[in-house]
Amino acid sequence: MKIAVITGASSGMGREFAKAVDKAFGLDELWVIARRAERLESLRQECRTPVRALCWDLSAPENQHAYKALLEEEKPEIKVLVNAAGYGLFGAAGDLDVENQLGIVALNDTALSAICLYSLPYMQSGDAIVNLGSNSSWQPVPYMTVYAASKAYVLSFSRALGRELKTRGIHVMCVCPGWIKTEFFDRAKHDDTIRYFDRWYTAEQVVERAMKDLRKKKTVSILGFPVRMQVRLVKLLPVRLVMNTWCRQQGKE
């Protein structure tokens, strides 16, 4: 049985990836994972591939183990794994709820790593892993402190894992978009701490570019010339200057 696995599939980037993967690959099943069962069930109407809806909060270790157990039982080949589950919070780290911030690491990093590592025995040459990073992956970002650090981990993990899996013919790509209009902001933005947004993209645009880059075997996918130029610039400038510029943009001198 050939399958794709999409985490965070109930909305935003995950949902768009589920629909894109459904169109791009001939699969026996599409395994979609998220917390909201009704959102997952509605994907059945939008996909040609049979959908297996798994209503799990992947930040909980028992659900990561449930995924491992399901793989051991079904023994599928995972043609494509997309890790899109994640969230962030805007605000000063000292002011935000500690448990909510630790939850960012649990989902964005620990769960992503677990799903990747549990999936590897069920992947072959020609299969692919797509991990959702961020434009925040490239530099420290005050007032998005834990989120940005979590996405730096995703980028580093994806690059190193991709190098290790090169000999097996398994490709790994990290998607690092700029600002995207999704439900992410409903949870992340609770005040005007972050108020400057230079440009916006849609989830559909980001996923369309990511699928093209995946076919080209790129290791990083970045939508938009301005975002790519920004990434190049922050690699060259001192970290202190980059953070100071960001803080001025947000009115935080």
C-alpha positions in Angstrom: 0.0 0.0 0.0 1.4 3.4 -1.1 0.4 6.3 1.1 1.1 10.0 1.9 1.1 11.3 5.4 0.1 14.9 6.1 0.2 16.4 9.6 -1.6 19.6 10.5 -4.1 18.7 7.7 -7.2 20.3 9.1 -6.4 23.9 7.9 -3.9 26.2 6.3 -0.7 24.8 4.8 -1.4 21.2 5.8 -4.8 21.2 4.2 -3.4 22.7 1.0 -0.5 20.2 0.9 -3.0 17.4 1.4 -4.9 18.5 -1.7 -1.8 19.1 -3.7 -0.2 15.7 -2.9 -3.6 14.0 -3.7 -3.4 15.5 -7.2 0.3 14.9 -7.8 0.7 11.3 -6.7 -1.0 8.0 -7.4 -1.7 6.8 -3.9 -3.8 4.1 -2.2 -4.5 6.2 0.8 -4.0 9.6 2.2 -3.4 9.7 5.9 -4.3 13.1 7.3 -3.5 14.0 11.0 -4.8 16.8 13.1 -6.9 17.5 16.2 -10.1 18.6 14.5 -12.0 15.5 13.3 -14.7 17.3 11.4 -12.1 19.3 9.4 -10.3 16.1 8.5 -13.5 14.3 7.5 -14.3 17.1 5.1 -11.2 16.4 3.1 -12.8 13.2 1.8 -15.0 15.4 -0.4 -11.9 17.3 -1.8 -9.6 14.4 -2.5 -9.7 11.7 -5.1 -7.6 9.4 -2.9 -9.3 7.5 -0.1 -8.6 9.5 3.1 -7.8 8.0 6.5 -8.5 10.7 9.1 -6.4 10.4 12.3 -7.7 12.7 15.0 -4.5 13.1 17.1 -2.7 15.9 18.9 0.8 15.0 17.9 2.4 17.0 20.7 1.2 14.2 23.0 3.8 11.4 23.1 1.1 8.7 23.2 -0.2 9.8 19.8 3.3 9.7 18.3 3.5 6.1 19.6 0.0 5.4 18.1 1.4 6.5 14.7 4.3 4.2 15.1 2.0 1.3 16.0 -0.2 2.0 13.0 2.7 1.9 10.7 3.9 -1.4 12.2 0.4 -2.9 11.7 -0.2 -1.6 8.2 3.3 -1.7 6.8 2.7 0.9 4.0 5.2 2.6 1.8 5.2 6.3 2.6 5.7 8.0 -0.8 5.4 11.5 0.7 5.5 12.7 4.3 4.5 16.4 4.9 5.0 17.7 8.4 2.9 20.9 8.5 1.6 20.7 12.1 2.7 23.6 14.2 1.9 26.9 15.9 3.5 30.0 17.3 2.9 32.9 19.7 3.7 36.6 19.3 4.8 38.5 22.4 7.7 38.8 24.9 8.8 35.4 26.1 8.7 36.6 29.7 5.0 37.6 29.3 3.6 34.6 27.5 2.3 31.5 29.2 5.3 29.1 29.7 3.3 25.9 29.0 2.0 27.3 25.7 5.5 28.2 24.7 6.9 24.8 25.6 4.0 23.3 23.5 5.5 25.1 20.5 8.7 23.0 20.9 6.7 19.8 21.6 4.7 20.1 18.4 7.0 22.0 16.0 10.2 20.1 16.9 9.7 17.0 19.0 6.6 15.7 17.2 8.0 16.5 13.8 11.2 14.6 14.6 9.2 11.6 15.9 7.0 11.4 12.8 10.1 11.6 10.5 12.0 9.0 12.4 9.1 6.6 12.8 8.4 7.0 9.1 11.9 6.2 7.8 11.7 2.4 7.9 8.6 2.7 5.6 10.3 4.9 2.9 12.2 3.8 -0.2 14.3 5.4 -2.9 12.2 8.1 -4.7 10.1 8.9 -1.6 10.2 12.4 0.0 9.8 14.3 3.2 8.6 17.9 3.3 9.0 19.8 6.6 7.4 23.2 7.2 10.0 25.7 8.3 9.6 29.5 8.2 11.3 32.7 7.1 12.0 32.8 10.8 14.3 29.8 10.4 17.2 31.9 9.3 17.7 34.3 12.3 16.7 34.9 15.9 13.4 36.8 16.1 12.6 38.7 19.3 8.9 38.6 20.3 8.6 35.4 18.4 11.4 33.9 20.4 10.4 30.3 20.8 8.6 30.0 17.5 11.6 31.3 15.5 14.0 29.0 17.4 11.7 26.0 16.8 11.8 26.7 13.1 15.6 27.1 13.1 15.6 23.6 14.4 13.3 22.4 11.6 15.6 23.8 9.0 18.8 22.4 10.5 17.2 19.0 11.1 15.8 18.8 7.6 19.1 19.7 5.9 21.1 17.2 8.0 18.5 14.4 7.6 18.4 15.0 3.9 22.2 14.6 3.6 22.0 11.3 5.6 19.2 10.0 3.4 20.9 10.9 0.1 22.4 7.4 -0.1 18.9 5.9 0.3 17.5 8.1 -2.4 15.0 9.7 -0.1 14.7 13.5 -0.6 14.1 16.0 2.2 12.9 19.5 1.6 12.2 22.3 4.1 9.6 24.9 3.1 10.5 28.4 4.5 7.8 30.9 3.6 7.2 34.5 4.6 4.0 35.8 6.0 1.0 33.6 5.1 -2.7 34.3 5.5 -3.8 31.3 7.5 -5.5 30.4 10.8 -2.0 30.4 12.3 -2.5 34.1 13.2 -5.8 33.4 15.1 -3.6 31.7 17.7 -0.3 33.6 17.4 -1.5 37.2 17.4 -3.3 38.3 20.5 -2.2 42.0 20.5 -0.2 44.5 18.5 3.3 43.3 19.6 3.9 42.2 16.0 2.4 44.9 13.8 4.6 45.3 10.8 4.1 42.8 7.9 6.0 43.6 4.8 4.2 41.3 2.3 1.6 38.5 2.4 1.3 35.2 0.5 -1.5 32.6 0.4 -1.1 29.0 1.5 -2.0 28.0 -2.1 0.8 30.1 -3.5 3.4 28.6 -1.1 2.3 25.0 -1.7 2.2 25.5 -5.5 5.8 26.7 -5.3 6.8 23.9 -2.9 5.4 21.2 -5.1 7.4 22.6 -8.1 10.6 22.7 -6.0 10.0 19.2 -4.7 9.9 17.9 -8.3 13.2 19.8 -8.9 14.7 18.1 -5.8 15.4 21.3 -4.0 16.4 21.1 -0.4 14.8 24.4 0.6 11.7 26.0 -0.9 11.2 29.8 -0.6 8.3 31.6 -2.4 8.9 35.2 -3.6 12.0 37.0 -4.8 11.8 39.6 -1.9 11.8 36.8 0.6 14.8 35.1 -1.0 16.7 38.3 -1.1 15.9 38.9 2.6 17.2 35.4 3.4 20.5 36.2 1.6 20.8 39.5 3.4 20.3 38.2 6.9 23.0 35.6 6.2 25.5 38.4 5.6 24.5 40.9 8.2 25.5 40.7 11.9 22.8 39.0 14.0 22.6 42.0 16.3 21.9 44.3 13.4 19.2 42.0 12.0 17.4 41.8 15.4 17.7 45.6 15.9 16.1 46.2 12.5 13.3 43.8 13.2 12.6 45.5 16.6 12.5 48.9 15.0 10.0 47.7 12.4 7.8 46.5 15.3 8.2 49.7 17.2 10.4 48.0 19.9 13.4 50.2 20.3 
